[in-house]
Amino acid sequence: MTSAKTKEYKGNCHCGLFKFTISVPELESVQVCDCSYCYRKAILWVWPAGELTIQCGENELSTYQFAKKELLNSFCPKCGNTIGAKHLPSGTQGINARLLQSVDLNVLEKTKYEIPSGVENDSKYTPPSTYPAPSTVKNTETSVDGAKLETFHGNCHCGAVAYTLISKPLSERKIISCNCSLCSRNGEVYTYPPASSVTFIGKENLIGYPFLSPDSLHSFCKICGTSVCVQVLKDDEDLMPLNLRTMMSGVNVMDLNITEYDGAKNDPQYVAP
């Protein structure tokens, strides 16, 4: 009996710290897990990862575990991209298909991730017990007479970073999914409230990754690698893009009216390192 013919795929995190190849049967599908971690990170799994060859960066990755700690999850400590995971009891590994080069993820079938168990590994996710007090600053949104404002809470997976947003209903906000080289790797879904409407606990636990502009830091938790927000450093711009995958308060991005933005067309074009 002959084995299925395999194809080699190259991949890398956005900054190029981690580079690899995998050899697997030609990809027709990827696996989607709905646990609290994979949902936040929008991971598209190639599991198992077949013949995985790491070219550089293996010993420089950050790792994170949760629930029963059977999975050793890894992410880049510089750009925050989720790399993959190793199932410790079996030794099998998975890789995040979002990092693969020259793969159109839109045409691949999305199947439910089953092995190892993707349902919190038999543990229920517990969000932080404390969120910051809401902002009382008046801005272009909160100062509008008669504005219907709601309070939303969100956090990274480990809870080291948490925020509170005062906002008009999400149904009235612009919500964007961008296909640029960084956002497509992270699977982020953004909304764009004023920074003065957002308060944080644990902001010191964010690592900022400058992409396109030194004044725009795509920021992720240094402990769990969750992409939380973009810190806009321009003094004259009151803006704080938030990744809605981190939002609690009963928010699920699958229920939102999302506009697709073609950021990949913008120059300079990304060149894989």
C-alpha positions in Angstrom: 0.0 0.0 0.0 1.5 3.3 -1.0 1.3 6.4 1.1 -0.4 9.6 -0.1 1.7 11.9 -2.1 2.9 14.8 0.0 3.5 18.5 -0.9 6.0 20.8 0.8 4.7 24.1 2.2 6.9 27.0 3.4 5.8 29.2 6.3 7.0 31.9 8.7 5.8 34.3 11.3 5.4 37.9 10.1 8.7 39.1 11.4 10.6 36.1 10.2 12.0 35.0 13.6 10.5 31.6 13.0 10.7 29.8 9.6 9.6 26.3 8.8 8.4 23.8 6.1 5.8 21.1 6.4 5.3 18.1 4.1 1.7 16.9 4.1 -0.8 15.6 1.6 -2.0 18.6 -0.5 -4.2 20.7 1.7 -7.9 20.6 0.9 -9.1 21.5 4.4 -8.0 23.0 7.7 -9.4 22.4 11.2 -11.2 25.0 13.3 -11.3 24.7 17.1 -13.9 26.7 19.1 -12.2 26.7 22.5 -11.6 30.0 24.1 -7.9 30.1 23.1 -8.2 29.1 19.4 -11.2 31.4 19.0 -9.3 34.4 20.2 -6.4 33.6 17.9 -8.5 32.4 14.9 -6.2 29.5 14.4 -6.6 27.3 11.3 -5.0 24.0 12.2 -3.0 21.7 10.1 -3.1 18.7 12.4 -1.0 16.7 12.4 1.7 18.8 10.8 3.2 15.9 8.9 7.0 16.2 8.4 7.8 19.5 10.1 11.2 21.0 9.5 12.2 24.1 11.5 14.7 26.3 9.8 15.2 28.9 12.5 13.7 30.3 15.7 12.7 27.0 17.4 14.4 28.0 20.7 13.2 31.6 20.6 9.4 31.0 20.8 7.2 31.8 23.8 5.0 29.0 25.0 1.6 29.0 26.8 -0.5 26.3 28.4 -4.0 26.3 29.9 -6.8 23.9 31.1 -5.3 20.4 31.5 -2.0 21.6 30.1 -1.8 18.8 27.5 -1.1 21.3 24.7 2.1 23.3 24.6 1.1 26.3 22.5 3.8 28.5 20.9 3.8 32.0 19.5 6.4 34.5 18.3 7.6 36.8 21.1 8.4 39.6 18.6 5.3 39.8 16.2 2.9 37.7 18.3 1.9 35.3 15.5 0.6 32.0 16.7 2.9 29.2 15.5 1.3 26.0 16.6 1.1 23.5 19.4 2.3 20.1 20.6 0.0 17.6 22.2 2.3 16.4 25.0 0.6 13.0 25.7 0.9 11.8 22.1 3.8 13.9 20.8 1.8 15.0 17.8 2.2 18.6 16.5 -0.1 21.0 14.7 0.8 24.2 12.8 -1.2 27.3 12.2 -2.1 27.3 8.5 -2.3 31.1 8.6 1.5 31.2 8.5 1.8 29.2 5.2 3.0 30.9 2.1 1.1 30.7 -1.2 -1.9 29.1 0.3 -5.4 30.5 -0.3 -7.1 29.8 2.9 -10.5 31.0 1.6 -10.8 28.0 -0.7 -10.0 25.4 1.9 -12.8 23.5 3.7 -13.1 24.4 7.4 -13.7 21.3 9.5 -14.3 21.0 13.2 -11.1 20.3 15.2 -11.6 17.0 17.1 -8.2 15.6 18.3 -7.1 16.4 20.9 -10.3 17.7 22.4 -11.0 21.3 21.4 -13.6 21.9 24.0 -11.4 23.5 26.7 -9.9 20.0 27.4 -12.9 19.4 29.8 -12.3 22.7 31.6 -14.6 25.7 31.5 -12.9 29.0 30.6 -12.9 31.5 33.5 -12.5 35.2 32.6 -10.9 37.7 34.9 -12.8 38.5 38.1 -12.0 42.2 37.7 -12.2 44.6 34.8 -11.1 48.3 34.9 -13.6 51.0 35.7 -15.2 52.5 32.6 -13.8 55.8 31.2 -15.6 59.0 32.1 -13.8 61.1 29.5 -16.0 62.9 27.0 -15.1 62.5 23.3 -16.7 62.5 19.9 -18.8 59.5 20.7 -19.6 59.8 24.4 -20.5 63.5 24.3 -23.3 63.1 21.8 -26.7 64.1 23.3 -29.0 61.1 23.6 -26.3 58.6 22.6 -27.1 55.0 23.7 -23.9 53.8 25.3 -23.1 50.3 26.4 -20.3 48.8 28.5 -18.2 46.0 27.1 -15.4 44.0 28.7 -12.6 42.1 27.1 -9.3 40.4 27.9 -6.5 38.3 26.6 -6.7 34.6 27.2 -4.6 34.4 30.4 -6.3 37.6 31.8 -3.0 39.5 32.3 -4.6 42.2 30.1 -8.2 43.3 30.5 -10.1 46.3 29.2 -13.5 48.1 29.5 -15.0 49.9 26.6 -17.8 52.5 26.7 -19.3 52.5 23.2 -22.4 52.8 21.1 -23.8 49.3 20.2 -21.6 47.2 18.1 -24.3 47.0 15.5 -23.6 50.8 14.9 -19.9 50.4 14.7 -17.7 49.7 11.7 -16.2 46.3 12.1 -13.3 45.3 9.8 -11.5 42.1 8.9 -8.3 42.9 7.0 -6.4 40.5 4.7 -3.0 42.3 5.0 0.0 40.2 5.8 -0.2 40.7 9.6 -4.0 40.8 10.2 -4.5 37.7 8.0 -1.9 35.8 10.1 -3.7 36.8 13.3 -7.3 36.5 12.1 -8.2 39.7 13.9 -11.6 41.4 13.7 -11.3 45.1 14.6 -13.5 47.9 15.6 -12.2 51.5 16.0 -13.4 53.3 19.1 -11.7 56.4 20.6 -8.8 55.5 22.8 -10.3 57.7 25.5 -13.3 55.3 25.6 -11.1 52.4 26.6 -9.5 51.7 30.0 -7.0 48.9 30.7 -5.6 46.7 33.5 -2.3 45.2 32.7 -1.4 47.3 29.8 2.3 46.9 30.8 1.9 43.2 29.7 1.4 44.2 26.1 4.2 43.9 23.5 3.8 46.3 20.6 4.9 45.2 17.1 5.3 48.1 14.7 3.9 47.4 11.3 4.0 49.9 8.4 4.3 52.8 10.9 6.3 53.2 14.2 3.2 55.1 15.5 1.0 52.0 15.1 1.8 49.2 17.5 -0.1 45.9 17.0 -0.2 44.8 20.6 -0.4 41.3 22.1 -0.1 39.8 25.6 3.5 38.7 26.4 2.2 35.8 28.4 -0.5 34.1 26.2 0.2 35.9 22.8 -3.4 37.1 22.3 -3.6 40.0 20.0 -5.6 42.7 21.9 -5.4 46.1 20.2 -3.4 48.5 18.1 -1.8 51.3 20.2 -1.8 54.5 18.1 0.9 56.7 19.4 0.0 60.0 17.6 -0.9 62.6 20.2 -3.5 64.2 17.9 -5.3 60.9 17.2 -7.8 59.6 19.7 -8.1 56.0 18.4 -7.8 52.5 19.8 -8.5 49.6 17.4 -9.7 46.7 19.5 -9.6 43.0 18.4 -13.2 41.9 19.0 -12.1 38.3 19.4 -11.0 39.3 22.8 -14.3 40.8 23.8 -16.5 39.0 26.4 -20.0 40.4 27.2 -21.6 37.8 25.0 -19.9 39.0 21.9 -19.1 36.4 19.2 -17.5 37.7 16.0 -19.5 35.1 13.9 -22.6 37.1 14.8 -21.3 40.5 13.7 -21.7 42.4 10.4 -18.1 42.3 9.3 -16.7 44.4 6.4 -13.8 42.8 4.5 -11.0 45.2 3.8 -8.4 44.5 1.1 -5.3 45.6 3.0 -3.2 43.2 1.0 -3.4 45.5 -2.0 -1.6 48.4 -0.2 2.0 49.1 -0.7 4.6 48.3 0.4 3.9 44.7 -0.5 4.9 42.2 2.1 7.9 40.0 1.2 8.3 36.8 3.1 11.6 36.9 5.0 
